[in-house]
Amino acid sequence: MKQQIIIATGLEELKVVESAGAYNENKAAVLMCELRMTLQSLMMAIAMVLVFLGPHPSMAAPPSEPDDEGFDLENYDLNSEMDWDNLDINIYGDSYDYDDLDQEIEVGSVAPEAPPPANQFTSEHYEEELTLPTLPPAPVNLDFNGPGLFGPDTGLDMPTCLLCVCIGGSVYCDDMGLDQIPPLPKDTTHLYGRFNKIRHVKNTDFINLNKLQSIDLTGNQISAMDEDVFRSLPQLKELLLADNNLQVMPELPVTLKHIDLRNNRLISRGVHPEGFVDMSHLEFLYLSNNNLDYIPTPLPLGLRVLHLQNNNIQSLHEDTFCNRHDRNFIRRNLEDIRLDGNPLDINLFAQAYSCLPRLPVGSH
């Protein structure tokens, strides 16, 4: 037995439609009558409460013109029955055609893309830009002999570094592929030109650099230097020329404190006789890994370190470190002497180091 129940609240009636026999229809009619009487009693009770209490200002609805067309309260009959079967639902609002919802949405029906603005580049423009031919960079002209920016007079009054990095008075030209020393500012104090391809150092490279105190050209290919290349440097204290191809040592300024000529091809004939004697400030002399046959003497009294290992030194004499005319002479500063790697037995020349505070390191 199938039943369909429709319930309406408020001031409306409840109607039950049954598809069963007559007994069920009579039972539904009795229930409908009882429900109608209950609703009428409830409405009367609510009306009496409202009359007794009266309208409250905070609960009252804002004043507005009555809509007589929408609701006919005077002719409204509470006892009338609503014909639910013939109810027109269109009177309560706009009608909608729900058949439109069955339409299929086609993919790709969105609006077409707008063309790009005239000033916006497309992928075709980028392809054209990428395929444009590129010109090779112009070579840097380092003609120091000719006129122009890098001419011979540039170092006389050069305001800034053009090829190297300048920090204060220090100029850094390390590992730049240079085959010549570039022009330097007049106030340069330290030059670092390591690991380049410099072969020849000329006497014009340091002209008018009166403040230059340190030159480091380690790791180049220097095989020749002008004899007076350092003569115009009154404040030079450090000269570092290790790992080059020098056979002859040029004239050195007496102001030097640190000389490093390791790993060259120096021969004894290429060292000036008594070339170090007047260097009263010289403390560090590194001449290891060369082709020297003897120790260049006389040595300055202030010398502290002398490295001559891996040369061809075969003999020593009494005046090499000491003074044979002064038996009380003591060379107190010279504490680090390296003679190892030479064809020399230091035990055979005990008189040569009687004035030393420490014995040299060498073969025994």
C-alpha positions as CSV (number, residue, x, y, z in Angstrom):
1,M,0.0,0.0,0.0
2,K,1.5,3.2,-1.1
3,Q,0.7,6.6,0.6
4,Q,1.7,10.1,-0.3
5,I,1.7,12.6,2.6
6,I,1.7,16.4,2.1
7,I,2.0,18.5,5.2
8,A,1.5,22.3,5.2
9,T,2.2,24.4,8.3
10,G,1.0,28.0,9.4
11,L,-2.5,28.9,8.7
12,E,-3.0,26.2,6.0
13,E,-4.7,22.8,6.2
14,L,-3.2,19.3,6.0
15,K,-4.5,17.2,3.2
16,V,-3.7,13.6,2.9
17,V,-4.2,11.9,-0.4
18,E,-4.5,8.1,-0.2
19,S,-4.9,5.6,-2.9
20,A,-6.4,3.0,-0.6
21,G,-10.1,2.2,0.2
22,A,-13.0,4.2,1.7
23,Y,-12.0,3.4,5.3
24,N,-8.7,5.2,4.9
25,E,-10.5,8.3,3.3
26,N,-12.9,8.7,6.3
27,K,-10.0,8.4,8.8
28,A,-8.1,11.2,7.0
29,A,-11.2,13.5,6.9
30,V,-11.6,13.1,10.7
31,L,-7.9,14.0,11.2
32,M,-8.2,17.1,9.0
33,C,-11.1,18.4,11.0
34,E,-9.3,18.0,14.2
35,L,-6.2,19.8,12.8
36,R,-8.3,22.7,11.5
37,M,-9.9,23.2,15.0
38,T,-6.5,23.2,16.7
39,L,-5.1,25.8,14.3
40,Q,-8.1,28.1,14.9
41,S,-7.7,27.9,18.6
42,L,-4.0,28.7,18.4
43,M,-4.6,31.7,16.3
44,M,-7.2,33.1,18.7
45,A,-4.8,32.7,21.6
46,I,-2.1,34.5,19.8
47,A,-4.4,37.4,18.9
48,M,-5.5,37.8,22.5
49,V,-1.9,37.9,23.8
50,L,-1.0,40.6,21.3
51,V,-4.0,42.7,22.2
52,F,-3.1,42.4,25.9
53,L,0.5,43.3,25.6
54,G,0.2,45.9,22.9
55,P,2.9,46.8,20.3
56,H,6.4,47.3,21.6
57,P,8.5,50.1,19.9
58,S,11.6,47.9,19.5
59,M,9.7,45.0,18.0
60,A,7.5,47.1,15.7
61,A,8.2,46.9,12.0
62,P,9.2,50.2,10.4
63,P,6.3,52.1,9.0
64,S,5.5,51.5,5.4
65,E,2.6,51.7,3.0
66,P,0.5,48.6,3.0
67,D,0.6,46.5,-0.1
68,D,-3.1,45.9,-0.7
69,E,-2.4,44.2,-4.0
70,G,-0.2,41.6,-2.6
71,F,-2.3,40.6,0.5
72,D,-6.1,41.1,0.8
73,L,-6.3,40.8,4.6
74,E,-9.9,42.1,4.9
75,N,-11.4,39.4,2.6
76,Y,-9.0,36.6,3.8
77,D,-11.0,33.6,5.0
78,L,-9.3,31.4,7.5
79,N,-11.9,28.7,7.0
80,S,-11.3,28.4,3.3
81,E,-9.6,25.4,1.9
82,M,-6.5,25.7,-0.3
83,D,-6.8,23.8,-3.5
84,W,-3.3,22.3,-3.6
85,D,-3.9,20.3,-6.7
86,N,-4.7,23.4,-8.8
87,L,-2.1,25.7,-7.1
88,D,-0.3,27.9,-9.6
89,I,3.2,28.3,-8.5
90,N,3.9,31.1,-10.9
91,I,2.1,33.7,-8.8
92,Y,5.0,33.6,-6.2
93,G,7.8,34.6,-8.4
94,D,9.4,34.6,-11.8
95,S,9.2,31.5,-13.8
96,Y,12.3,29.8,-15.0
97,D,12.7,27.6,-18.0
98,Y,14.8,24.8,-16.6
99,D,15.1,23.1,-20.0
100,D,17.9,25.6,-20.7
101,L,20.1,23.8,-18.2
102,D,20.1,20.8,-20.4
103,Q,22.2,22.6,-23.0
104,E,25.7,21.2,-23.4
105,I,28.7,23.4,-22.9
106,E,31.1,23.2,-25.8
107,V,34.8,23.1,-25.1
108,G,36.6,25.9,-26.7
109,S,33.7,28.2,-26.7
110,V,35.6,30.8,-24.7
111,A,36.4,34.2,-26.2
112,P,39.3,34.2,-28.7
113,E,42.6,35.5,-27.5
114,A,43.2,39.2,-28.2
115,P,46.2,40.0,-30.5
116,P,49.3,41.2,-28.6
117,P,49.9,44.9,-28.4
118,A,52.0,46.5,-31.1
119,N,54.9,47.2,-28.7
120,Q,55.0,43.7,-27.3
121,F,57.6,41.3,-28.7
122,T,56.5,37.9,-29.8
123,S,58.5,34.6,-29.9
124,E,59.3,35.4,-33.6
125,H,61.0,38.6,-32.6
126,Y,63.1,36.8,-30.0
127,E,64.2,34.3,-32.5
128,E,65.3,37.1,-34.8
129,E,67.2,38.7,-32.0
130,L,69.0,35.5,-31.1
131,T,70.1,34.9,-34.7
132,L,71.6,38.4,-35.1
133,P,75.3,38.2,-35.9
134,T,77.6,39.2,-33.0
135,L,80.8,41.2,-33.7
136,P,84.0,40.0,-32.0
137,P,85.2,42.4,-29.2
138,A,87.8,44.9,-30.4
139,P,91.3,43.9,-29.2
140,V,92.9,46.1,-26.5
141,N,95.8,48.1,-27.8
142,L,98.6,48.0,-25.4
143,D,101.2,49.8,-27.5
144,F,103.3,51.5,-24.8
145,N,105.7,52.9,-27.3
146,G,103.2,54.7,-29.4
147,P,101.1,57.8,-28.6
148,G,97.7,57.6,-27.0
149,L,96.2,56.4,-23.7
150,F,98.8,53.7,-23.1
151,G,101.7,55.7,-24.5
152,P,105.1,56.2,-22.8
153,D,103.9,59.4,-20.9
154,T,100.8,57.7,-19.4
155,G,102.6,56.7,-16.2
156,L,103.7,60.3,-15.6
157,D,100.3,61.4,-14.5
158,M,97.8,58.5,-14.7
159,P,94.9,59.3,-12.3
160,T,93.3,55.8,-12.1
161,C,94.0,52.2,-13.0
162,L,92.7,51.2,-16.4
163,L,93.8,47.6,-16.6
164,C,94.2,46.5,-13.0
165,V,92.3,46.7,-9.8
166,C,93.4,49.5,-7.5
167,I,92.7,49.5,-3.8
168,G,94.4,52.4,-2.1
169,G,98.0,52.4,-3.1
170,S,97.9,48.7,-4.1
171,V,97.6,47.7,-7.7
172,Y,96.5,44.1,-8.5
173,C,97.3,42.8,-11.9
174,D,97.5,39.1,-11.1
175,D,96.7,36.4,-13.8
176,M,95.6,38.8,-16.5
177,G,97.7,37.5,-19.4
178,L,99.9,40.6,-19.5
179,D,103.1,40.4,-21.4
180,Q,104.3,43.8,-20.1
181,I,103.9,45.8,-16.9
182,P,101.0,48.3,-17.5
183,P,101.2,52.0,-16.7
184,L,100.8,52.6,-12.9
185,P,99.5,55.6,-10.9
186,K,102.1,57.8,-9.4
187,D,101.0,57.0,-5.9
188,T,101.3,53.2,-6.3
189,T,102.9,51.6,-3.2
190,H,102.4,47.9,-3.9
191,L,102.4,46.2,-7.3
192,Y,101.1,42.6,-7.7
193,G,101.7,41.3,-11.2
194,R,101.9,37.6,-10.4
195,F,101.2,34.7,-12.9
196,N,101.3,36.6,-16.1
197,K,103.4,36.3,-19.3
198,I,105.9,39.1,-18.7
199,R,109.3,38.3,-20.3
200,H,111.2,41.6,-20.1
201,V,111.1,44.4,-17.4
202,K,112.3,47.7,-18.8
203,N,113.7,50.7,-16.9
204,T,110.7,52.8,-18.0
205,D,108.2,50.5,-16.3
206,F,108.7,52.2,-12.9
207,I,109.6,55.7,-13.8
208,N,108.4,58.4,-11.4
209,L,107.0,55.9,-9.0
210,N,108.7,57.4,-5.9
211,K,106.3,55.8,-3.4
212,L,106.6,52.2,-4.7
213,Q,107.6,49.9,-1.8
214,S,106.8,46.4,-3.0
215,I,107.0,44.6,-6.4
216,D,105.7,41.0,-6.7
217,L,106.2,39.5,-10.2
218,T,106.2,35.9,-9.1
219,G,105.2,33.2,-11.6
220,N,106.0,35.1,-14.8
221,Q,108.4,34.3,-17.6
222,I,111.0,37.0,-17.0
223,S,114.3,36.2,-18.5
224,A,115.7,39.8,-18.9
225,M,115.7,43.0,-16.9
226,D,117.3,46.3,-17.6
227,E,120.3,46.9,-15.4
228,D,119.0,50.1,-13.9
229,V,115.3,49.0,-13.7
230,F,115.0,49.6,-10.0
231,R,117.4,52.5,-9.7
232,S,114.6,55.2,-9.6
233,L,112.8,53.6,-6.6
234,P,114.0,55.2,-3.4
235,Q,111.5,53.4,-1.1
236,L,111.5,49.9,-2.5
237,K,111.6,47.3,0.4
238,E,110.3,44.1,-1.2
239,L,111.3,42.5,-4.4
240,L,109.7,39.1,-5.2
241,L,110.8,37.5,-8.5
242,A,110.4,33.8,-7.7
243,D,109.5,31.3,-10.4
244,N,110.9,33.1,-13.4
245,N,113.8,32.5,-15.8
246,L,116.4,35.0,-14.6
247,Q,120.1,34.2,-15.0
248,V,121.4,37.7,-14.3
249,M,120.3,39.8,-11.3
250,P,120.1,43.6,-12.0
251,E,121.4,46.3,-9.8
252,L,119.4,46.3,-6.6
253,P,118.5,49.3,-4.4
254,V,120.1,49.3,-0.9
255,T,116.7,49.9,0.7
256,L,115.6,46.4,0.2
257,K,114.5,44.3,3.2
258,H,113.1,41.2,1.5
259,I,114.5,39.6,-1.7
260,D,113.0,36.4,-3.2
261,L,114.7,34.9,-6.2
262,R,113.8,31.3,-5.7
263,N,113.3,28.9,-8.7
264,N,115.1,30.9,-11.3
265,R,118.3,30.1,-13.3
266,L,120.7,32.4,-11.5
267,I,124.4,31.7,-11.9
268,S,127.2,33.1,-9.7
269,R,128.5,35.2,-12.6
270,G,125.1,36.9,-12.8
271,V,125.3,38.2,-9.2
272,H,127.1,41.5,-8.6
273,P,130.2,41.2,-6.5
274,E,129.5,42.6,-3.1
275,G,126.0,43.2,-4.3
276,F,124.4,42.8,-0.8
277,V,127.0,44.3,1.4
278,D,125.5,47.8,1.6
279,M,122.0,46.6,2.2
280,S,121.8,47.5,5.9
281,H,118.0,46.7,6.0
282,L,118.2,43.3,4.3
283,E,116.7,40.6,6.6
284,F,115.4,37.9,4.2
285,L,117.3,36.5,1.2
286,Y,115.9,33.5,-0.7
287,L,118.1,32.1,-3.4
288,S,117.2,28.4,-3.4
289,N,116.7,26.3,-6.5
290,N,119.1,28.2,-8.7
291,N,122.6,27.4,-10.3
292,L,124.8,29.2,-7.9
293,D,128.4,27.9,-7.3
294,Y,129.2,29.9,-4.2
295,I,127.5,32.0,-1.6
296,P,127.5,35.7,-2.6
297,T,129.6,37.6,0.0
298,P,130.0,39.7,2.0
299,L,126.6,39.4,3.6
300,P,124.9,42.3,5.4
301,L,125.0,42.2,9.2
302,G,121.3,42.5,9.7
303,L,120.5,39.4,7.6
304,R,118.3,36.9,9.5
305,V,117.3,34.3,6.9
306,L,119.5,32.9,4.1
307,H,118.1,30.0,2.0
308,L,120.5,28.5,-0.6
309,Q,119.3,24.9,-0.8
310,N,119.3,23.0,-4.1
311,N,122.2,25.0,-5.8
312,N,125.6,23.9,-6.8
313,I,127.6,25.2,-3.9
314,Q,130.7,22.9,-3.2
315,S,132.8,24.8,-0.7
316,L,132.8,27.5,2.0
317,H,135.6,29.8,3.2
318,E,136.2,31.3,6.6
319,D,134.9,34.7,5.7
320,T,131.7,33.5,4.3
321,F,129.8,34.2,7.6
322,C,132.6,35.2,9.9
323,N,135.5,37.6,10.0
324,R,138.9,36.0,10.1
325,H,140.5,39.2,11.3
326,D,138.2,39.5,14.3
327,R,138.0,36.3,16.4
328,N,135.4,37.9,18.7
329,F,133.0,38.7,15.9
330,I,129.6,37.1,16.3
331,R,126.8,37.2,13.7
332,R,123.9,37.2,16.1
333,N,121.0,37.9,13.7
334,L,121.6,35.1,11.2
335,E,119.7,32.2,12.7
336,D,118.2,30.4,9.6
337,I,120.7,29.1,7.0
338,R,119.7,26.4,4.5
339,L,122.4,24.6,2.5
340,D,120.8,21.2,2.1
341,G,120.6,19.9,-1.5
342,N,124.1,21.1,-2.4
343,P,127.2,18.9,-3.1
344,L,128.7,20.1,0.2
345,D,129.7,18.5,3.4
346,I,129.3,21.1,6.1
347,N,131.5,19.1,8.5
348,L,134.5,20.0,6.5
349,F,134.2,23.7,7.1
350,A,133.8,24.1,10.8
351,Q,135.7,27.4,10.8
352,A,133.1,28.9,8.5
353,Y,130.4,29.0,11.2
354,S,132.3,29.5,14.4
355,C,130.6,32.9,14.7
356,L,127.1,31.7,14.1
357,P,124.5,31.2,16.9
358,R,123.2,28.1,15.1
359,L,124.7,25.7,12.6
360,P,123.3,25.7,9.1
361,V,121.1,23.0,7.8
362,G,122.9,20.8,5.2
363,S,124.5,17.5,4.3
364,H,126.8,15.9,6.9
